[in-house]
Amino acid sequence: KAGVTQTPRYLIKTRGQQVTLSCSPISGHRSVSWYQQTPGQGLQFLFEYFSETQRNKGNFPGRFSGRQFSNSRSEMNVSTLELGDSALYLCASRWGPAKGLAQYFGPGTRLTVL
Amino acid sequence: QQQVKQSPQSLIVQKGGISIINCAYENTAFDYFPWYQQFPGKGPALLIAIRPDVSEKKEGRFTISFNKSAKQFSLHIMDSQPGDSATYFCAGETSGSRLTFGEGTQLTVNP
């Protein structure tokens, strides 16, 4: 079974631009979460989607948004990019939203903001 | 607010030795504690996980020890191998599927 895929793998943007990242979960998985990983802040939860609905959101500004489609694929969008948004953005999928179900991470999208 | 504190930040172990990474948590709402392994350029991979009603869980060379009263848990890697060299993260999960991660431990196993 194929793992979580994320596109693109690398992205370079300039301040003020916006960006859209894509995530395809493992087949059959309906819950998708997004995390930001930086050297300074570590791994931080952004949001989780299940059945096209956002179930939980981390402490990030409104510039960070996401959505999930009927096929469980998910996108996240960052508007008005800032230098501090440079990070590895990770998507994780699981079968459902119940606690204790293993989350499987994709390879991430490396975003660099110049 | 950091809710999972992980130590040490880095660890060097000789091949065949035991690697021990410790985590302490504050949020008593955590009820699932996974450990992840991350290699450079890769996403974190689930290694092993434990629930607070269990004091120890072993899978191959990897063991989690859990002390609910002290709000601490640790990962033990027995017979450490150079291929185990990676960054390890502990985490706690609350309702809503949110994982709160520790700061990470960079493990180096020397041959």
Boltz contact constraints between the chains, C-beta under 6 A:
constraints:
  - contact:
      token1: [A, 42]
      token2: [B, 101]
      max_distance: 6.0
  - contact:
      token1: [A, 42]
      token2: [B, 103]
      max_distance: 6.0
  - contact:
      token1: [A, 43]
      token2: [B, 101]
      max_distance: 6.0
  - contact:
      token1: [A, 45]
      token2: [B, 98]
      max_distance: 6.0
  - contact:
      token1: [A, 48]
      token2: [B, 97]
      max_distance: 6.0
  - contact:
      token1: [A, 55]
      token2: [B, 96]
      max_distance: 6.0
  - contact:
      token1: [A, 56]
      token2: [B, 96]
      max_distance: 6.0
  - contact:
      token1: [A, 56]
      token2: [B, 98]
      max_distance: 6.0
  - contact:
      token1: [A, 90]
      token2: [B, 43]
      max_distance: 6.0
  - contact:
      token1: [A, 97]
      token2: [B, 97]
      max_distance: 6.0
  - contact:
      token1: [A, 99]
      token2: [B, 32]
      max_distance: 6.0
  - contact:
      token1: [A, 100]
      token2: [B, 32]
      max_distance: 6.0
  - contact:
      token1: [A, 102]
      token2: [B, 46]
      max_distance: 6.0
  - contact:
      token1: [A, 105]
      token2: [B, 43]
      max_distance: 6.0
  - contact:
      token1: [A, 105]
      token2: [B, 44]
      max_distance: 6.0
  - contact:
      token1: [A, 106]
      token2: [B, 43]
      max_distance: 6.0
  - contact:
      token1: [A, 107]
      token2: [B, 42]
      max_distance: 6.0
  - contact:
      token1: [A, 107]
      token2: [B, 43]
      max_distance: 6.0
  - contact:
      token1: [A, 108]
      token2: [B, 43]
      max_distance: 6.0
